[in-house]
Amino acid sequence: MSKKETHIHKYVRAKLGKHVIFKCAIIGCPHHLSKELVVGRVSVCWKCEQPFAMTKASILLARPHCIPCTVKKTEPVVDHDLIKEFLENIEN
């Protein structure tokens, strides 16, 4: 008879032959799921170590993390007046 799991799994993406699976990275835990079954499961975030629900976006990551830990790439804000002032100071 197997023991009842007493922890929240910390999923990591891995390959099993040609298939993508998510296995628990906690030492001694043999748990693993296919990528189709892991959406909606609770996992520990690799960045903040807090539990979160796996999403379609998180299954694309090798080490899934929660939405608040996702750093969004934004375009830099360009201050044209500051650039103009800088160029004027260089010319003088």
C-alpha positions as CSV (number, residue, x, y, z in Angstrom):
1,M,0.0,0.0,0.0
2,S,1.4,3.4,-0.9
3,K,1.7,6.3,1.4
4,K,-0.6,9.3,1.2
5,E,1.3,12.3,-0.2
6,T,1.9,15.0,2.4
7,H,3.3,17.8,0.3
8,I,2.4,20.0,-2.7
9,H,4.3,18.9,-5.7
10,K,6.9,21.1,-7.3
11,Y,6.6,20.3,-11.0
12,V,9.4,20.5,-13.5
13,R,9.0,19.8,-17.2
14,A,10.9,16.8,-18.6
15,K,10.9,14.5,-21.6
16,L,10.0,10.9,-21.4
17,G,10.9,9.5,-24.8
18,K,9.0,11.7,-27.3
19,H,6.4,12.8,-24.6
20,V,6.5,15.9,-22.4
21,I,5.7,15.2,-18.7
22,F,5.8,17.1,-15.5
23,K,7.5,15.3,-12.6
24,C,7.8,16.4,-9.0
25,A,11.2,17.8,-8.2
26,I,11.0,17.0,-4.5
27,I,13.5,14.3,-3.6
28,G,11.9,10.9,-3.1
29,C,8.6,11.8,-4.8
30,P,7.9,9.5,-7.8
31,H,4.8,11.6,-8.9
32,H,4.5,12.6,-12.6
33,L,1.8,13.6,-15.0
34,S,1.4,14.2,-18.8
35,K,1.3,17.9,-19.8
36,E,-2.4,17.5,-20.7
37,L,-3.3,16.5,-17.1
38,V,-1.2,19.0,-15.2
39,V,-3.3,22.2,-16.1
40,G,-5.3,23.1,-13.0
41,R,-3.1,21.2,-10.6
42,V,-1.4,22.9,-7.6
43,S,2.3,23.3,-7.8
44,V,5.0,25.2,-5.8
45,C,6.3,28.2,-7.6
46,W,10.0,28.0,-8.5
47,K,10.6,31.7,-7.7
48,C,8.5,32.6,-4.6
49,E,8.0,29.0,-3.3
50,Q,4.2,29.6,-2.9
51,P,1.5,27.3,-4.2
52,F,-0.3,28.2,-7.4
53,A,-2.5,26.6,-10.0
54,M,-0.8,25.5,-13.2
55,T,-2.0,27.2,-16.3
56,K,-1.6,26.7,-20.0
57,A,1.1,29.4,-19.9
58,S,3.0,27.8,-17.1
59,I,3.2,24.4,-18.8
60,L,5.4,26.0,-21.4
61,L,8.1,26.7,-18.8
62,A,10.8,24.2,-17.8
63,R,10.4,25.4,-14.1
64,P,6.8,26.7,-13.8
65,H,6.2,29.8,-11.8
66,C,3.1,31.8,-10.8
67,I,1.7,34.8,-12.6
68,P,2.9,37.4,-10.0
69,C,6.5,36.1,-10.5
70,T,6.3,36.5,-14.3
71,V,8.4,39.4,-15.5
72,K,6.7,41.0,-18.4
73,K,8.9,42.6,-21.1
74,T,7.8,46.1,-21.7
75,E,9.1,48.6,-24.2
76,P,11.3,51.3,-22.7
77,V,9.8,54.7,-22.3
78,V,11.6,57.2,-24.5
79,D,11.7,60.8,-23.2
80,H,12.3,62.8,-26.4
81,D,12.8,66.1,-24.5
82,L,15.5,64.6,-22.3
83,I,17.3,63.2,-25.4
84,K,17.1,66.6,-27.1
85,E,18.5,68.4,-24.0
86,F,21.3,65.8,-23.8
87,L,22.3,66.3,-27.5
88,E,22.2,70.1,-27.1
89,N,24.6,69.9,-24.1
90,I,27.0,67.7,-26.1
91,E,27.1,70.1,-29.0
92,N,27.9,73.1,-26.7
